[in-house]
Amino acid sequence: MTIVQTMTSADLRPAVTPTLYFIGVTTGRSSIQQVFPRWADELGLTDAVLQGIDLPLHAPAADYRRVVEFIAADPLSLGALVTTHKIDLYTACADLFDEIDPFARLMGETSCISKRDGLLVCHAKDPISSGLALDAFVPAGHWAGGADALCMGAGGSTIAISWYLSRRESGADRPRRIVVTNRSEERLDHIRGIHRQLDTDTAFEYVLTPTPADNDRVLADLAAGSLVVNATGLGKDAPGSPLTDAARFPGHGVAWDLNYRGDLVFLDQARAQEEARALHIEDGWIYFLHGWTQVIAEVFHIDIPTSGPSFDRLGRLARSAR
């Protein structure tokens, strides 16, 4: 099984074997480069390869359109997983898709591109994968005690997480409030507009936080047991953390970094307080597993269980390849 070298939007060339693209910022550093060949063998995806496409943060619209138009036209280019560029790619390319799923249209993002019956389809898989990840480490009944959720970063992952946490069907087992912070007022306005469309009575708050010290102040106002999410990309796509070392996590809280690779400063900050504040700490590994398996299932039109022996085996294969 061969892994093709990472390319840019200027390097696109016709695929010679069934290809899944990984559109991100530093795709060559991801564990999926080692994991995908083992998963492909396990899932019977004969000759399938993974191809990374690196684009800078907030790339020009023309670059996103070049990538999507290439995938649409190339027979062996079967689809893509999109990470950091979910919102920007959707904004630039929505008109290029033949079909847009309801989550993608609501959330204004593309996390998966697939082909079905000759149609190019845009999906938002994060609402599903983030929910599966949260359910894996946040026990039922956790929110009934009045805990909050803080999502630092107003991108596609926070849109998905906040949707999942605010669903009416969860009843009283929802955060008391969901606070979203971001360095950009534009991104806060975007997610505010999406939240207005949700069928929920969950309270949302939006705070402009140009500096990590601003996030520290928001953190200090959270109730005990609150969830604190680093959804900024800091620690992976760029160095650092959205918090300073002086930040104080809520007692009995949950610290979740959506990253699992990089300098992971946010996780180091949480671990420094793990015992004193009785924290539960999670990195982005389970989110990584669900995010990728959801997309692989869609792009290759196969069924991949979300739990049980088959899913656990994929997890073991992934860990052994890291």
C-alpha positions, -999 to +999 in steps of 0.1 A: +000+000+000+015+033-011+009+067+004+013+095-021+033+126-010+014+156+002+007+182-025-007+217-029-036+230-050-010+237-077+002+201-079-030+183-087-027+155-111-051+127-121-053+098-097-041+064-110-058+044-082-089+050-060-080+081-039-093+098-008-080+133-003-071+149+030-075+187+028-058+204+056-028+226+067-001+201+077-015+168+065+018+151+062+022+151+100-011+134+108-012+099+121-037+091+093-008+088+069+003+057+088-032+045+098-050+046+065-031+018+048-038-005+077-075+005+077-077+000+039-064-035+043-088-043+071-118-029+053-110-045+019-103-012+001-080-027-025-054-003-040-070+027-022-046+055-012-047+086+008-034+119-007-028+150+014-035+185+000-020+213+021-035+248+019-027+278+041-052+290+067-079+310+050-066+302+015-078+322-015-112+310-028-096+301-061-075+275-044-105+258-028-124+259-061-094+244-080-093+214-056-131+208-056-133+211-094-104+186-098-120+160-075-153+164-094-137+159-128-112+131-120-128+096-121-105+079-095-106+108-071-134+095-050-138+122-023-121+141+005-120+147+043-117+184+051-102+196+084-093+232+091-108+246+059-144+234+064-161+268+065-139+286+040-142+257+015-180+257+017-181+294+013-160+293-018-174+262-034-211+256-024-222+263-060-200+235-073-218+207-054-247+188-069-261+180-035-255+195+000-267+175+030-289+192+056-261+195+082-237+211+057-263+236+046-273+245+082-238+248+094-222+263+063-193+239+062-179+210+043-161+182+062-166+155+036-168+154-002-181+122-019-195+111-052-228+092-056-245+082-089-224+108-108-232+136-083-207+155-062-220+156-026-211+180+002-214+166+038-210+179+073-200+148+093-188+167+125-222+167+142-222+129+141-185+124+149-184+150+177-215+134+193-200+100+192-167+113+207-186+132+235-206+102+244-175+082+248-162+103+277-190+124+291-213+101+312-250+103+309-265+127+335-233+148+336-251+180+326-280+177+351-258+193+378-257+227+360-223+226+343-215+249+313-197+242+281-170+266+268-158+262+232-128+283+223-129+288+186-159+294+165-151+272+135-168+240+122-160+218+151-176+242+176-207+245+154-210+207+154-203+203+192-227+231+201-255+216+179-250+182+196-249+196+231-280+218+226-305+192+212-339+193+229-341+155+229-314+155+256-339+170+280-323+182+312-290+165+304-276+195+285-252+223+295-267+252+315-253+274+288-228+272+259-202+299+257-183+304+224-152+325+222-131+337+192-105+362+182-127+372+152-161+390+155-169+378+120-167+341+131-188+348+162-214+365+140-214+334+117-220+309+145-246+332+161-266+331+129-264+293+128-275+290+165-306+312+157-317+285+133-315+256+158-346+242+175-333+246+210-338+267+242-302+263+253-286+296+263-257+307+241-232+334+248-206+348+225-174+365+237-147+382+216-114+371+230-084+387+212-059+374+237-055+342+258-060+363+289-095+371+277-102+334+275-089+330+311-115+355+323-143+335+306-129+303+321-131+317+356-168+323+353-177+286+345-196+264+369-181+233+384-181+203+361-180+224+330-166+212+297-137+233+282-129+227+246-098+238+226-113+240+191-090+268+180-064+247+162-037+261+184-013+234+193-016+218+159-022+242+130-004+270+149+017+269+181+004+277+216-028+276+235-060+298+237-053+301+275-024+314+296-006+294+322-025+314+348-059+301+337-079+282+363-100+252+351-134+246+367-133+220+395-144+185+384-144+198+349-136+182+316-108+195+294-110+184+258-084+193+232-096+184+197-059+180+188-040+148+195-007+158+178+015+190+180+028+208+210-005+204+229+001+233+253-036+233+263-034+197+275-002+205+294-020+233+311-049+211+321-026+183+333-008+207+356-042+212+374-055+176+369-052+165+405-058+198+423-090+205+402-101+169+398-102+172+360-110+147+334-087+153+304-092+141+268-072+147+237-086+144+202-079+108+195-114+094+197-127+124+177-100+115+151-112+079+149-149+088+145-142+117+121-121+095+098-143+064+099-174+084+091-158+099+060-142+067+048-176+049+051-192+077+030-166+081+004-161+043-002-198+034+003-191+009+030-205+003+065-182+009+095-197+003+129-194+032+155-188+008+184-182-029+191-154-053+181-150-040+145-146-004+156-123-014+185-101-033+161-098-002+139-088+017+170-061-008+179-048-008+143-046+030+145-028+031+178-003+005+166+005+027+136+010+060+155 
